[in-house]
Amino acid sequence: MLDIVMYHYVRPLIGSRYPKIKGLEVDSFKRQIEFFAANRTVVSTLDVLNAVKGEFKLPKGAVWLTFDDGYKDHIEYVAPLLEKFGFDAAFFPVSDCYSKNQILDVNKIHYILA
């Protein structure tokens, strides 16, 4: 069995311009990573792909970390923590944000609601 944990915003929220955005405080993310390190087996994207092809058996307690949309949060806050713990993760940036310099409609909604 594989648990997939999907993240979006991971940033300091308190005191930010959008403190009510549906995101995760960096300290909370760090605690989650510490929990995974102590209690679970974080698997790599390659492990997941090989398991799907039947070439690898995922360990008990496997968890795959994924990050959607390619926010700068992922570079500033997420990557250093993953590196510190030696964890691999999958990142799924949205190319239009970068190639066309556009904000996704869903992100506009996030900010309006926050």
KEKE-3310 file (N, C-alpha, C; in steps of 0.2 Angstrom, whole numbers, plus 5000, padded with zeros to 4 digits):
npx = (5004:5002:5003:4999:5005:5000:5005:5002:5003:5016:5022:5027:5013:5007:5006:5009:5005:4994:4987:4977:4976:4974:4985:5000:5009:5027:5033:5024:5024:5038:5036:5028:5037:5047:5039:5036:5050:5052:5042:5038:5041:5048:5046:5054:5051:5055:5055:5041:5037:5043:5037:5024:5026:5029:5041:5047:5045:5035:5039:5032:5022:5024:5026:5023:5029:5021:5021:5011:5010:5021:5026:5036:5038:5041:5054:5060:5057:5053:5062:5074:5072:5068:5080:5088:5083:5085:5075:5066:5055:5040:5038:5026:5026:5016:5017:5012:5012:5025:5030:5021:5019:5007:4994:4986:4968:4963:4972:4970:4957:4960:4968:4958:4949:4956)
npy = (4994:5011:5027:5043:5059:5075:5091:5109:5125:5129:5138:5153:5158:5166:5183:5186:5192:5186:5178:5169:5160:5144:5135:5127:5130:5132:5127:5117:5109:5104:5097:5087:5081:5076:5067:5057:5053:5046:5037:5032:5026:5035:5036:5036:5044:5037:5024:5023:5023:5011:5002:5002:4997:4984:4980:4983:4981:4990:4996:4992:5004:5014:5030:5043:5059:5073:5088:5101:5113:5121:5132:5145:5143:5130:5129:5138:5134:5120:5111:5113:5106:5093:5089:5090:5079:5069:5065:5061:5068:5072:5085:5095:5107:5120:5124:5135:5146:5150:5151:5159:5169:5169:5169:5156:5152:5146:5149:5163:5163:5157:5167:5178:5172:5171)
npz = (5000:4997:5003:4997:4999:4996:4993:4993:4996:5006:5018:5028:5036:5046:5049:5036:5019:5015:5027:5029:5018:5012:5017:5023:5037:5039:5050:5054:5043:5044:5056:5051:5042:5050:5057:5047:5045:5057:5057:5045:5028:5017:5000:4984:4968:4958:4964:4965:4952:4947:4955:4950:4938:4942:4945:4958:4975:4986:5002:5018:5025:5016:5009:4998:4993:4986:4977:4971:4958:4958:4967:4973:4986:4988:4984:4993:5006:5007:4999:5006:5018:5014:5008:5020:5027:5018:5009:4994:4982:4972:4960:4953:4943:4935:4919:4911:4920:4921:4908:4901:4910:4919:4931:4938:4937:4948:4958:4959:4964:4977:4983:4983:4991:5003)
capx = (5000:5006:5000:5002:5003:5000:5005:5002:5007:5020:5025:5025:5007:5006:5010:5010:5000:4988:4988:4971:4976:4974:4992:5003:5015:5033:5034:5019:5027:5044:5034:5026:5043:5050:5035:5038:5056:5052:5037:5036:5046:5047:5049:5056:5047:5057:5052:5034:5036:5045:5032:5018:5028:5030:5048:5049:5039:5035:5040:5026:5022:5027:5023:5026:5027:5021:5020:5008:5009:5028:5027:5043:5038:5044:5062:5063:5055:5052:5068:5080:5070:5068:5087:5090:5081:5087:5069:5064:5048:5038:5035:5022:5024:5012:5021:5009:5013:5031:5031:5016:5018:5000:4992:4980:4962:4962:4976:4967:4952:4964:4970:4952:4946:4961)
capy = (5000:5018:5034:5049:5066:5080:5098:5115:5131:5128:5145:5156:5161:5171:5190:5187:5196:5181:5173:5164:5156:5137:5133:5124:5133:5129:5123:5111:5104:5101:5091:5081:5077:5072:5061:5053:5050:5042:5032:5029:5025:5040:5032:5041:5044:5031:5018:5022:5021:5004:4998:5002:4992:4977:4979:4985:4980:4996:4994:4993:5011:5018:5037:5047:5066:5077:5095:5104:5120:5124:5138:5147:5140:5123:5130:5141:5130:5113:5108:5112:5101:5087:5088:5088:5072:5064:5063:5062:5070:5074:5092:5096:5114:5122:5128:5142:5151:5152:5152:5164:5174:5170:5166:5151:5155:5143:5153:5169:5161:5156:5174:5181:5169:5173)
capz = (5000:4996:5004:4993:5003:4992:4996:4989:4999:5012:5019:5034:5035:5051:5047:5028:5016:5015:5032:5029:5013:5014:5016:5029:5041:5038:5056:5054:5038:5047:5060:5047:5039:5056:5059:5042:5046:5062:5057:5039:5024:5011:4994:4978:4962:4954:4967:4964:4945:4947:4958:4946:4933:4945:4946:4964:4980:4990:5009:5022:5027:5011:5008:4992:4994:4980:4978:4965:4955:4957:4970:4976:4993:4987:4984:4999:5012:5006:4997:5011:5023:5011:5008:5026:5029:5012:5005:4987:4981:4965:4960:4947:4941:4930:4914:4909:4925:4920:4901:4899:4916:4921:4937:4937:4940:4955:4963:4960:4969:4983:4986:4984:4998:5009)
cpx = (5004:5001:5003:5000:5005:5000:5004:5006:5010:5024:5023:5019:5006:5010:5011:5004:4993:4988:4982:4971:4977:4980:4994:5009:5021:5034:5030:5022:5033:5042:5032:5032:5046:5046:5036:5045:5056:5047:5035:5042:5044:5050:5050:5051:5049:5055:5045:5033:5038:5040:5026:5020:5029:5037:5051:5043:5040:5035:5033:5027:5025:5023:5027:5024:5027:5019:5017:5009:5016:5029:5034:5043:5042:5052:5064:5062:5055:5058:5073:5078:5070:5075:5090:5089:5082:5081:5069:5057:5047:5036:5032:5021:5020:5016:5019:5011:5020:5032:5027:5015:5011:4999:4986:4974:4961:4966:4973:4961:4955:4965:4963:4949:4950:4960)
cpy = (5006:5023:5039:5055:5071:5087:5103:5120:5128:5134:5148:5160:5167:5178:5191:5191:5192:5176:5168:5160:5148:5134:5129:5128:5129:5124:5116:5106:5101:5096:5085:5077:5073:5066:5056:5049:5045:5036:5029:5028:5030:5037:5038:5040:5038:5024:5017:5020:5013:4999:4997:4997:4985:4975:4981:4984:4986:4993:4995:5000:5016:5025:5040:5054:5069:5084:5098:5111:5123:5131:5139:5144:5134:5124:5133:5137:5123:5109:5107:5107:5094:5085:5086:5081:5067:5061:5065:5064:5072:5081:5092:5103:5115:5126:5135:5148:5154:5155:5158:5170:5175:5166:5162:5154:5152:5147:5160:5168:5160:5163:5178:5179:5171:5180)
cpz = (5000:4998:5000:4997:4998:4995:4991:4992:5005:5013:5026:5033:5040:5049:5040:5026:5015:5020:5032:5023:5015:5012:5023:5031:5040:5044:5056:5048:5041:5052:5057:5044:5045:5058:5053:5043:5051:5062:5051:5034:5018:5005:4988:4973:4958:4957:4965:4956:4944:4950:4954:4940:4935:4946:4953:4969:4985:4997:5013:5025:5022:5010:5003:4993:4987:4981:4971:4964:4955:4961:4973:4983:4993:4987:4990:5005:5012:5004:5002:5016:5020:5010:5014:5028:5023:5009:4998:4987:4974:4965:4953:4946:4935:4925:4912:4914:4924:4912:4898:4905:4918:4927:4935:4940:4947:4960:4964:4965:4976:4987:4987:4991:5004:5011)
residu = (MET:LEU:ASP:ILE:VAL:MET:TYR:HIS:TYR:VAL:ARG:PRO:LEU:ILE:GLY:SER:ARG:TYR:PRO:LYS:ILE:LYS:GLY:LEU:GLU:VAL:ASP:SER:PHE:LYS:ARG:GLN:ILE:GLU:PHE:PHE:ALA:ALA:ASN:ARG:THR:VAL:VAL:SER:THR:LEU:ASP:VAL:LEU:ASN:ALA:VAL:LYS:GLY:GLU:PHE:LYS:LEU:PRO:LYS:GLY:ALA:VAL:TRP:LEU:THR:PHE:ASP:ASP:GLY:TYR:LYS:ASP:HIS:ILE:GLU:TYR:VAL:ALA:PRO:LEU:LEU:GLU:LYS:PHE:GLY:PHE:ASP:ALA:ALA:PHE:PHE:PRO:VAL:SER:ASP:CYS:TYR:SER:LYS:ASN:GLN:ILE:LEU:ASP:VAL:ASN:LYS:ILE:HIS:TYR:ILE:LEU:ALA)
# end
